[in-house]
Amino acid sequence: MKKTFFLFAAAAALAACHPSTVLTSPDGRNTLAFDPATMTYAVLRDGDTLVRPSALGIAAREVSFSGFRFGTVRRTSADREWSQPWGENKHLRDHYREMTVELHNIEDRIGLTLRFRAYDDGVAWRYELDAPDSLTVTDELTEFRFADEAATLSWSIPGNFETYELQYRELPVAEVADANTPFTFRTARGIYGSIHEAALYDWPEMVLRRDGRGVLKADLAPLPDGIKAYIPGRFTTPWRTIQLGDKAVDLIHSSLILNLNEPSKIADTSWLKPQKYVGVWWGMHLGTQVWTMGPRHGATTENALRHIDFAAANDIQGVLFEGWNRGWENWGGSQHFDYAEPYADFDLERIAAYAREKGVELWMHAETGGNIPEFEEQMERAFARYAELGVHTLKTGYAGGFKGGYLHHSQYGVQHYQRVVETAARYGIMLDVHEPIKETGIRRTWPNMMTREGARGMEWNAWSEGNSAEYLCTLPFVRLLSGPMDYTPGIFDLDYSRAKADPGRIEWNGPNGHCRIKTTLARQIANWVIIYSPLQMAADLIENYEGHPAFRFFRDFDADCDRSEALQGEIGDYIVLARRAGDRWFLGAGTNGETRTLAQPLSFLDDGVAYTATIYADAPDSGENPEAYRIEKRTVTSADTLEITMAARGGQAVTFIPEKQRYETF
């Protein structure tokens, strides 16, 4: 008869023999205390408890863990530097202290290692199983008992196993019933932290959910039969992570999630190239274009050539086409697509040849509609076809429920997303995944996993109440802690409801007349810097950019950054970020619904270099007319301070170009 076991549940009798084990970060500020008597961990910063003793463990069938005995406790440390082919920062430091605690069950020949790490920017742990047979996981017992839940403020989205496209909530931890991660918090003493996970492979995602005892614990996305995961006997779980800092921007600087992932499995990464791109996308959400063949079809040969010409003329590397392939007429029904065959009005061969001639990358889009078996069946054929055409970037989509009753974020979903990443790598294809599994740093190991959606993106502004300026000031401190986001920024026609009254515009459909972008134009420009993605889109209709002086910023912008600095900010209130690409710097600032003036020292600039600062700022009347902006140029150095004045829901963007360079005017 099968038995249910709880890892560590029978260890109380060993308390006298095994005192608490403590691991401290290299700077001595973060402490992870493991107590074998109760099989709990606690987290302290500067000696003050952040997470009080909380359970560790996994529940499964098949075996009993009675008779557990402690083995060796080992300690080690590492301090090394490593580089990645792209990222917010290309050069990183991996500096930690590690403690492994080995446990053994001689009768069932079960081994378990608890691996703990302490970094200056946080702590992490994982479970490493060694059993003779496969296991059926029914629960994870990991808890997060905050020292003062009532006084600790948190920012998160609700816990949901199907979508991340939810509104943020600012709540005391004591009022959180469930939450997805990253789960960002600030204690009464002003310590900032964020709970997440790293290296998620072959395991369901973790959300935080308050159980019947009132404890916030790990909850894993189930399979249709209720089981959490089926795993082999030798298995390593994802890391459970808590990033820590003294300021909100310290969380943005943390490299803990990436450091907990393995080095790249792609030997030659020279083909991985960050890009700027445009495409037929925004019009589909507005209703001016559609995905299917007909009078308003967006992905036509004529439209494709026009977009390629625009990209080539504006130093934009890629063009994305959605609705190019057969099957969109099945949307909402069978969800049957052909991922290699184009519609009759999209001459794929001609378009691919024209893109090559113009030096522009052709991007393709593959929407699955949740029909995972069909997509996996066609994947090899489709990817081979893309490679044959010279397509190196693919946007995938998973809008709709998975067939078979599987949840997007279950073990089934995680395994599928990973199969796509590895298959794409074999064909030299970079990925932009919408409706994804959340980012957990696997972009270090599989750097063709370039960017993901995984939150409410720009399209929500086209057919809903939209995304607030507060939301945009929260993203960098929560969702973006996990990794890049394809938000698709940069809408210049903010009050597009006016198109309904303009007889010269294409007829609009749906409820879009009441929708609009809830920022200023200057903030839209700043979002190209603030919302990091190595594949960064200018998302508006290209006719709204043609001849627009403010589009100069995107032409100068470089998505392939080398270094990033979060300069100042508070969660939900404001943010100032700077990124360097080569010898140029780009700054983006944004505020919530309040007007705001900030003094920003330019000490991040290289010493001894004079820069031409081109400032794209809110105009004095941007509060009443959000499309109003001003462009100003001045010479600055690292000794100067920039005054950033922003209208309510506004922002500012700046390019810093060494004065030895000369650029033509628009």
C-alpha positions as a printed Julia matrix, in Angstrom:
666×3 Matrix{Float64}:
   0.0    0.0     0.0
   1.35   3.42   -0.95
   2.16   5.76    1.89
   2.32   9.54    2.04
   5.47  10.92    3.6
   6.48  14.37    4.7
  10.17  15.13    4.31
  11.74  16.04    7.64
   8.57  15.32    9.65
  10.24  12.65   11.83
  13.34  14.61   12.81
  12.33  16.05   16.19
  14.05  13.25   18.13
  17.4   14.31   16.68
  17.25  17.8    18.15
  19.74  17.21   20.92
  22.34  15.83   18.52
  22.08  18.46   15.84
  22.05  22.13   16.88
  20.98  24.89   14.52
  23.21  25.49   11.52
  23.89  29.04   10.38
  25.07  30.45    7.05
  26.07  34.09    6.63
  26.58  36.15    3.47
  30.08  37.38    2.53
  29.33  40.89    3.87
  27.95  39.41    7.11
  24.55  41.12    6.81
  22.3   38.27    5.62
  21.9   35.14    7.72
  20.08  31.93    6.88
  19.61  29.79    9.98
  18.66  26.12    9.55
  17.31  24.29   12.6
  17.45  20.49   12.19
  15.44  20.0    15.38
  12.33  21.47   13.78
  13.45  21.28   10.14
  12.87  24.98    9.68
  14.81  27.9     8.32
  14.85  31.56    9.34
  16.24  34.65    7.59
  17.86  37.58    9.37
  19.35  40.84    8.12
  21.76  42.74   10.36
  20.67  40.44   13.17
  16.96  41.27   12.89
  14.56  38.49   11.94
  12.8   38.93    8.58
  11.43  35.4     8.19
  10.84  33.56   11.43
  11.24  29.76   11.61
   9.4   28.32    8.61
   9.0   24.73    7.47
  10.98  23.08    4.7
  10.0   19.97    2.81
   8.26  18.06    0.06
   5.4   15.59    0.3
   5.22  12.54   -1.96
   3.93   8.98   -2.19
   5.71   5.66   -2.5
   8.21   5.79    0.4
   8.47   6.45    4.12
  11.1    8.75    5.58
  11.06   7.28    9.06
  14.58   6.55   10.18
  16.15   9.63    8.63
  19.75  10.19    9.74
  21.88  13.26    9.26
  25.03  12.91    7.26
  27.69  15.44    6.43
  27.34  19.2     6.64
  29.66  20.83    4.13
  30.57  24.46    3.61
  32.1   26.16    0.63
  32.24  29.58   -0.99
  32.75  31.12   -4.4
  33.73  34.48   -5.81
  33.9   34.6    -9.57
  33.02  36.92  -12.42
  31.19  35.84  -15.54
  29.86  37.4   -18.72
  26.71  36.89  -20.74
  26.13  37.62  -24.44
  23.36  40.1   -23.58
  21.54  41.36  -20.53
  20.91  44.33  -18.28
  24.55  43.92  -17.27
  26.89  41.84  -19.38
  29.47  41.36  -16.64
  28.37  39.96  -13.28
  29.84  38.78  -10.0
  28.79  35.5    -8.39
  29.85  35.78   -4.75
  28.32  33.54   -2.09
  28.78  31.18    0.81
  27.17  27.75    0.61
  26.12  25.1     3.09
  24.89  21.63    2.16
  23.16  19.37    4.66
  22.94  15.71    3.69
  20.24  13.41    5.07
  19.96   9.65    4.5
  17.34   6.94    4.94
  19.21   3.64    4.89
  16.09   1.43    4.83
  14.59   3.05    1.71
  17.98   4.02    0.25
  16.85   7.64    0.03
  19.26  10.55    0.08
  18.39  14.21    0.34
  20.62  17.26    0.22
  19.5   20.68    1.38
  21.64  23.24   -0.42
  21.66  26.74    1.08
  23.38  29.84   -0.31
  23.84  33.29    1.17
  24.69  36.27   -1.03
  25.06  39.93   -0.18
  21.82  40.5    -2.14
  19.8   37.64   -0.68
  19.51  33.97    0.22
  18.39  30.8    -1.57
  17.87  27.09   -1.02
  16.77  23.99   -2.92
  16.11  20.27   -2.47
  18.25  17.6    -4.16
  16.71  14.09   -4.07
  18.43  10.76   -4.61
  15.92   7.88   -4.54
  16.07   4.45   -6.24
  12.72   4.93   -8.01
  10.59   7.72   -9.4
   8.43   9.76   -7.02
   4.94  11.25   -7.12
   5.01  14.72   -5.56
   1.79  15.78   -3.85
   2.88  19.01   -2.14
   5.73  21.32   -1.23
   5.89  22.29    2.44
   8.09  25.39    2.15
   6.71  28.24    4.28
   7.35  31.97    4.47
   6.45  33.23    7.97
   7.21  36.94    8.05
   8.37  38.35   11.36
   5.71  41.08   11.32
   3.07  40.45    8.67
   0.89  43.39    9.68
   3.72  45.93    9.41
   5.29  44.49    6.25
   3.9   45.97    3.04
   3.82  43.89   -0.15
   3.32  44.31   -3.89
   2.14  41.37   -5.97
  -0.43  39.96   -8.34
  -2.88  37.26   -7.16
  -1.73  33.65   -7.26
  -2.96  32.23  -10.56
  -1.79  29.14  -12.45
  -3.01  30.36  -15.85
  -2.02  34.0   -16.27
   0.2   36.8   -14.98
  -1.83  39.51  -16.69
  -3.33  40.8   -13.46
  -3.33  44.07  -11.57
  -0.82  44.69   -8.78
  -2.03  44.98   -5.21
  -0.33  46.94   -2.44
  -1.25  45.09    0.75
   0.13  44.31    4.21
   1.44  40.75    4.07
  -1.14  39.82    6.7
  -3.91  40.56    4.17
  -2.44  38.5     1.3
  -4.44  35.33    0.69
  -2.42  34.28   -2.35
   0.22  35.79   -4.62
   2.39  34.95   -7.55
   6.1   35.67   -7.48
   8.09  37.86   -7.6
   6.48  38.88   -4.3
   8.05  42.16   -3.27
   7.88  43.53    0.28
   9.13  46.29    2.57
   9.41  45.83    6.33
   8.59  48.45    8.95
  12.36  49.02    9.31
  12.63  49.82    5.61
  14.27  46.61    4.41
  13.21  45.68    0.89
  12.9   42.11   -0.31
  11.37  39.87   -2.96
  10.47  36.18   -2.91
  10.84  34.29   -6.18
  12.36  31.12   -7.64
  15.33  30.36   -9.88
  16.14  27.64  -12.41
  12.6   26.35  -12.93
  12.88  23.11  -14.91
  10.57  20.06  -14.98
   8.68  21.3   -11.89
   5.46  23.3   -11.5
   5.62  26.98  -10.69
   5.31  28.11   -7.08
   2.74  30.62   -5.86
   2.3   31.72   -2.26
  -1.0   30.73   -0.68
  -2.26  31.07    2.87
  -3.24  27.64    4.17
  -5.86  26.62    6.73
  -3.47  27.44    9.57
  -3.06  30.98    8.27
   0.5   30.34    7.07
   1.81  31.64    3.74
   3.36  28.63    2.01
   4.4   27.31   -1.37
   1.59  26.01   -3.55
   2.47  24.19   -6.77
   0.39  24.22   -9.95
  -1.28  20.79  -10.2
  -1.7   18.41  -13.1
  -5.27  17.38  -14.09
  -5.12  14.4   -11.7
  -4.22  16.65   -8.77
  -0.62  15.48   -8.57
   1.94  18.3    -8.49
   4.82  16.54  -10.27
   6.1   13.18  -11.44
   9.88  13.13  -11.05
  12.75  10.67  -11.45
  14.5    9.43   -8.34
  17.48  11.7    -8.87
  16.05  15.18   -9.03
  16.89  18.8    -8.2
  14.12  21.3    -7.49
  14.2   25.0    -8.4
  15.79  27.39   -5.95
  13.57  29.26   -3.51
  14.93  32.81   -3.33
  14.65  35.93   -1.19
  16.39  39.02   -2.61
  17.24  41.74   -0.07
  18.31  45.38   -0.13
  18.32  48.64    1.78
  16.59  50.59   -1.0
  13.94  49.65   -3.53
  16.43  50.06   -6.4
  18.79  47.56   -4.71
  16.37  44.82   -5.78
  16.76  45.89   -9.41
  20.55  45.66   -9.06
  20.4   42.12   -7.68
  21.86  39.37   -9.89
  20.9   36.56   -7.5
  18.36  34.93   -9.85
  20.83  34.76  -12.74
  23.7   33.59  -10.51
  21.64  30.59   -9.38
  21.35  29.3   -12.94
  23.96  27.26  -14.78
  26.25  28.7   -17.49
  25.12  28.73  -21.1
  24.53  25.41  -22.81
  24.83  27.17  -26.19
  28.51  27.08  -27.1
  28.44  29.66  -29.89
  26.31  32.62  -28.88
  27.45  34.97  -31.65
  24.07  34.71  -33.4
  22.2   36.05  -30.37
  21.61  39.69  -31.21
  19.47  42.17  -29.24
  17.28  44.15  -31.61
  14.79  46.95  -32.03
  11.71  45.99  -34.01
   8.39  47.16  -35.42
   5.47  45.19  -36.78
   1.81  44.7   -37.53
   0.53  44.31  -33.98
  -0.97  47.45  -32.47
  -3.49  47.89  -35.28
  -4.86  44.42  -34.59
  -5.56  45.27  -30.98
  -7.11  48.58  -31.98
  -9.23  46.91  -34.62
  -7.84  48.76  -37.64
  -6.31  45.47  -38.8
  -7.04  41.79  -38.22
  -5.14  38.51  -38.14
  -7.2   36.77  -40.84
  -7.3   37.26  -44.6
  -9.68  39.92  -45.84
  -9.95  43.68  -46.42
  -8.28  44.57  -43.12
  -5.65  41.82  -43.06
  -2.48  43.2   -41.43
   0.09  40.68  -42.65
  -0.05  41.28  -46.4
   2.84  41.41  -48.82
   2.32  45.12  -49.45
   2.21  45.93  -45.74
   5.24  43.76  -45.08
   7.38  45.54  -47.68
   6.29  48.92  -46.3
   7.33  47.94  -42.77
  10.67  46.57  -43.97
  11.36  49.86  -45.79
  10.53  51.79  -42.61
  12.81  49.61  -40.49
  15.7   49.93  -42.94
  15.33  53.73  -43.04
  15.28  54.08  -39.25
  18.07  51.77  -38.02
  15.56  49.19  -36.78
  16.81  45.62  -37.02
  13.6   43.56  -37.11
  10.01  43.43  -38.34
   7.41  41.14  -36.76
   4.41  39.75  -38.62
   1.39  38.29  -36.86
  -1.47  36.63  -38.7
   0.78  35.63  -41.59
   0.13  31.89  -41.34
  -2.91  29.81  -42.13
  -5.29  28.9   -39.35
  -6.35  32.17  -37.76
  -9.86  31.62  -39.08
 -10.05  28.74  -36.56
  -9.4   31.04  -33.61
 -11.84  30.33  -30.8
 -12.73  26.97  -32.31
 -10.36  24.14  -33.13
  -7.29  26.33  -32.58
  -5.73  24.64  -35.59
  -2.78  26.48  -37.18
  -0.23  25.68  -39.85
   3.07  27.08  -38.6
   4.88  26.95  -41.94
   2.31  27.85  -44.61
   1.42  31.53  -45.22
  -1.89  33.01  -46.25
  -2.26  33.58  -50.0
  -1.81  37.36  -49.64
   1.51  37.0   -47.76
   4.29  36.1   -50.23
   6.7   34.64  -47.71
   9.54  33.94  -50.14
   9.43  37.44  -51.62
   9.18  39.09  -48.22
  12.11  37.09  -46.82
  14.25  37.94  -49.84
  13.34  41.63  -49.59
  14.2   41.7   -45.89
  17.62  40.17  -46.62
  18.19  42.71  -49.38
  17.39  45.56  -46.99
  19.44  44.13  -44.11
  16.36  43.7   -41.92
  15.58  40.64  -39.78
  12.28  38.93  -40.56
  10.43  37.83  -37.41
   7.66  35.25  -37.41
   4.81  34.68  -34.97
   3.45  31.31  -33.88
   0.23  31.44  -31.86
  -0.72  28.05  -30.42
  -4.08  28.95  -28.91
  -3.18  26.38  -26.25
  -3.06  23.49  -28.72
   0.25  22.19  -27.42
   0.18  18.71  -29.03
  -0.32  20.21  -32.49
   2.42  22.8   -32.04
   4.92  20.22  -30.81
   4.03  17.94  -33.71
   4.81  20.71  -36.21
   7.68  22.34  -34.35
  10.63  20.68  -36.11
   9.18  21.27  -39.58
   8.27  24.87  -38.82
  11.59  25.77  -37.19
  13.51  24.21  -40.06
  11.46  26.32  -42.46
  12.19  29.5   -40.48
  15.91  28.74  -40.46
  15.78  28.12  -44.22
  14.22  31.57  -44.71
  16.81  33.26  -42.51
  14.38  33.85  -39.65
  16.27  34.07  -36.35
  13.52  35.38  -34.06
  10.18  33.79  -33.23
   7.37  35.2   -31.11
   5.23  32.44  -29.61
   1.8   32.81  -28.05
  -0.39  30.71  -25.73
  -3.64  32.67  -25.51
  -6.29  30.16  -24.48
  -6.53  27.14  -22.23
  -4.21  24.2   -22.83
  -5.84  21.14  -24.34
  -6.36  18.23  -21.98
  -7.11  20.38  -18.97
  -3.47  21.21  -18.29
  -2.63  24.5   -16.61
  -0.19  26.92  -18.26
   2.08  26.93  -15.22
   1.96  23.24  -14.33
   4.79  20.76  -14.79
   3.31  19.98  -18.22
   3.52  23.64  -19.21
   7.04  24.12  -17.85
   8.23  21.05  -19.77
   6.65  22.31  -22.98
   8.14  25.79  -22.77
  11.55  24.23  -22.19
  11.22  21.9   -25.19
  10.52  24.95  -27.36
  13.58  26.79  -26.0
  15.91  23.87  -26.67
  14.47  23.13  -30.11
  14.75  26.78  -31.09
  18.4   26.8   -29.99
  19.19  23.95  -32.36
  17.82  26.01  -35.27
  19.5   29.27  -34.25
  16.22  30.93  -33.24
  15.72  33.52  -30.48
  12.42  33.51  -28.6
   9.93  36.16  -27.5
   7.28  34.26  -25.51
   3.83  35.64  -24.76
   1.54  33.98  -22.2
   4.75  32.38  -20.87
   5.88  30.54  -17.8
   7.53  33.16  -15.6
  11.2   33.95  -16.0
  13.48  32.35  -13.41
  16.89  33.15  -14.89
  17.11  30.29  -17.4
  18.16  32.92  -19.96
  21.66  32.44  -18.54
  21.62  28.75  -19.45
  19.55  29.14  -22.63
  20.33  32.68  -23.79
  18.12  32.3   -26.87
  15.26  32.79  -24.37
  15.42  36.53  -24.95
  12.24  38.04  -23.54
   8.75  37.23  -22.35
   5.46  38.95  -21.73
   4.2   37.62  -18.38
   2.27  40.72  -17.23
  -0.29  43.18  -18.52
   1.3   44.63  -21.65
   0.51  47.56  -23.91
  -2.42  45.79  -25.57
  -4.5   46.21  -22.42
  -4.67  49.92  -23.26
  -6.46  49.14  -26.52
  -9.53  47.35  -25.18
  -9.76  47.73  -21.4
  -9.42  50.27  -18.62
  -5.71  50.17  -19.45
  -2.52  50.28  -17.42
  -2.04  53.12  -14.96
   1.09  55.17  -14.4
   1.29  53.57  -10.93
   1.35  50.16  -12.61
   4.27  51.25  -14.79
   6.11  52.47  -11.67
   5.55  49.08  -10.01
   6.73  46.82  -12.87
  10.49  47.47  -12.35
  10.27  46.46   -8.69
   8.17  43.31   -9.11
   7.72  41.63  -12.51
  11.01  42.9   -13.97
  13.01  41.48  -11.05
  12.49  38.1   -12.7
  13.83  39.17  -16.1
  13.11  41.01  -19.37
   9.57  41.85  -20.45
   8.17  42.4   -23.93
   5.78  45.16  -22.88
   5.75  46.57  -26.45
   6.2   50.25  -25.48
   6.2   53.46  -27.45
   2.7   54.52  -28.47
   2.76  58.11  -29.8
  -0.93  58.46  -30.76
  -2.14  58.52  -27.17
  -5.73  59.64  -27.68
  -6.53  57.28  -30.53
 -10.24  57.47  -29.74
 -10.16  60.59  -31.93
  -9.82  58.33  -34.95
 -13.51  57.52  -34.74
 -14.3   61.13  -35.62
 -11.7   61.28  -38.4
 -13.22  60.14  -41.72
  -9.74  59.83  -43.19
  -8.85  56.94  -40.88
  -9.71  53.29  -41.34
 -12.99  52.31  -39.69
 -12.52  51.19  -36.09
 -14.43  48.37  -34.47
 -15.17  47.25  -30.95
 -15.24  49.41  -27.82
 -11.9   51.11  -28.53
 -13.42  54.58  -28.72
 -13.29  55.02  -24.93
  -9.72  53.74  -24.53
  -6.53  55.77  -24.43
  -2.97  55.6   -23.15
  -2.71  56.82  -19.56
   0.72  58.44  -19.82
   2.36  61.35  -21.54
   4.3   60.92  -24.75
   7.57  61.57  -22.92
   6.78  58.66  -20.59
   6.16  56.41  -23.59
   9.67  57.21  -24.8
  11.13  56.65  -21.32
   9.54  53.18  -21.2
  12.01  52.0   -23.86
  14.69  52.4   -21.18
  12.73  51.59  -18.03
  11.08  48.34  -19.19
  14.1   46.26  -20.12
  13.98  43.89  -23.06
  16.8   42.91  -25.44
  14.09  42.77  -28.12
  12.49  46.2   -27.84
   9.51  47.24  -29.94
   8.28  50.56  -31.23
   4.72  49.35  -31.02
   2.65  52.11  -32.61
   1.44  52.19  -36.21
   4.51  53.22  -38.21
   2.66  56.14  -39.81
   2.57  57.72  -36.34
   6.37  57.74  -36.26
   7.08  58.99  -39.77
   8.51  62.5   -39.55
   7.93  62.7   -35.78
  10.84  64.58  -34.12
  10.54  62.55  -30.9
  11.14  59.29  -32.79
  14.76  60.38  -32.95
  15.15  58.76  -29.52
  14.28  55.28  -30.79
  16.53  55.7   -33.8
  19.44  56.51  -31.47
  18.45  53.89  -28.89
  20.43  50.65  -28.69
  18.7   47.57  -27.25
  22.07  45.85  -26.75
  23.04  47.42  -23.43
  26.22  46.66  -21.5
  25.43  48.09  -18.09
  22.38  49.28  -16.17
  21.96  51.44  -13.09
  18.73  51.95  -11.19
  19.37  55.46   -9.94
  16.4   56.19   -7.7
  12.81  55.21   -7.17
  10.05  53.97   -4.9
   7.62  51.17   -5.69
   4.52  52.5    -7.44
   5.69  56.12   -7.16
   8.59  56.84   -9.51
  11.65  55.32  -11.17
  14.86  56.58  -12.79
  17.05  54.12  -14.73
  20.11  54.51  -16.95
  21.59  52.01  -19.38
  24.86  52.13  -21.29
  25.33  50.68  -24.78
  28.86  51.09  -26.05
  29.85  54.67  -25.23
  26.28  56.0   -25.19
  23.96  56.26  -22.2
  20.16  56.28  -22.17
  18.09  57.48  -19.22
  14.42  56.86  -18.55
  12.34  58.36  -15.75
   8.67  58.01  -14.92
   6.24  59.09  -12.24
   2.81  57.95  -11.07
  -0.27  60.19  -11.02
   1.63  62.96   -9.24
   3.75  65.72  -10.74
   7.34  65.26   -9.63
  10.71  67.02   -9.86
  13.86  65.04   -9.13
  17.51  66.01   -8.92
  19.57  63.33  -10.65
  23.39  63.44  -10.42
  25.0   62.28  -13.66
  27.88  60.54  -11.87
  27.11  57.34  -13.82
  28.56  58.98  -16.96
  32.22  58.37  -17.79
  34.57  60.85  -16.16
  36.37  63.28  -18.43
  33.86  62.94  -21.29
  31.56  65.69  -22.53
  28.18  64.42  -23.7
  25.43  65.95  -25.78
  22.32  65.31  -23.72
  19.15  65.27  -25.8
  16.24  65.56  -23.39
  12.72  64.41  -24.31
  10.55  65.9   -21.59
   7.0   66.73  -20.69
   5.88  70.15  -21.88
   4.37  72.66  -19.44
   0.9   71.72  -20.71
   1.41  67.94  -20.77
  -1.08  67.58  -17.94
  -3.86  68.78  -20.21
  -2.31  67.59  -23.48
  -0.3   64.41  -22.85
   1.07  64.38  -26.41
   2.8   67.72  -25.76
   6.56  67.41  -25.29
   9.73  69.4   -25.56
  13.18  68.46  -26.85
  16.22  70.2   -25.41
  19.94  69.75  -26.01
  22.79  70.65  -23.72
  26.37  69.63  -22.97
  26.88  67.73  -19.72
  29.55  65.8   -17.83
  29.58  63.37  -14.93
  29.93  66.34  -12.56
  26.52  67.76  -13.5
  23.08  67.2   -12.01
  20.0   66.87  -14.2
  16.71  68.29  -13.0
  13.94  65.93  -14.09
  10.51  67.58  -14.11
   7.58  65.3   -14.89
   3.89  65.96  -15.31
   1.38  63.69  -13.61
   1.64  60.28  -15.37
   4.65  61.71  -17.17
   8.29  60.97  -17.71
  11.55  61.97  -19.28
  14.02  60.26  -21.58
  17.58  61.35  -22.32
  20.28  60.23  -24.73
  23.87  60.98  -23.72
  26.14  60.83  -26.77
  29.87  61.67  -26.56
  30.4   64.96  -28.35
  33.0   63.51  -30.7
  30.06  61.82  -32.47
  27.9   63.65  -34.97
  24.41  62.63  -35.96
  22.19  63.92  -38.72
  18.89  65.54  -37.82
  15.66  63.65  -38.37
